[in-house]
């Protein structure tokens, strides 16, 4: 069953987060294959998601804090 | 429940060992989330430490085999709300409903109207700075920020996020949608500020 651009866009957030059922996801994929505009936009948002994921939180916990926590836990009670 | 409060662990060492196995590997994830929410190293360290101490004390309540990372995040978000957020809590007065989808994409398209370069979006995305992504996330109102972090950085499912922050799944979805729109707006403004993109005449 075909869907419109508006219907595809309405599901963007669920699509990006892989929260759609197989049938719903397939409907959007089919639309994206045919609609250049939506395809372009969805790809852009997917790439932006990658950037948010990779660049938004790349810090690691300081070693000092880590060992301090482990020490504190051992000392509890 | 009360019969299990003494724990399923026969001694302290056993509890420590089980806790280390389950919980210690999530320290990086909790720390980077704490950095984004508290916005400074010292508070982030305190928050992570309190989270681990609290988690260890309540470890008898954790059901082995369930998602320990989600359980730890629930403890940390509750601690944050109770200890850090209290004074800074403000009502959400943002009118985001009229904000457009694909804000960034549309801004970029405006600038290239007529002579559409195929790689303009690609170029823009590859030039976004780490510091801008971090600031943009930190600038989000807390409710949006924590939801975006849990979904887009930590990879939790809607259902898990709903459990962690204690809200309906529909709220998770709408916060992600609105959070994304705001984030795109902030990223655009940062790029404009350092003359990476120009404000479009149209």
Interface residues (C-beta under 8 A of the other chain):
Chain A: X9 X12 X13 X14 X17 X19 X40 X41 X44 X45 X47 X48 X49 X51 X52 X53 X55 X56 X57 X58 X59 X60 X61 X62 X65 X66 X68 X69 X70 X72 X73 X74 X76 X77
Chain B: X12 X16 X19 X20 X24 X27 X28 X29 X30 X31 X32 X33 X35 X36 X45 X48 X49 X52 X53 X56 X57 X101 X102 X104 X105 X121 X122 X125 X128 X130 X133 X134 X137 X148 X149 X151 X152 X153 X154 X155 X157 X158 X173 X176 X177 X180 X183 X184
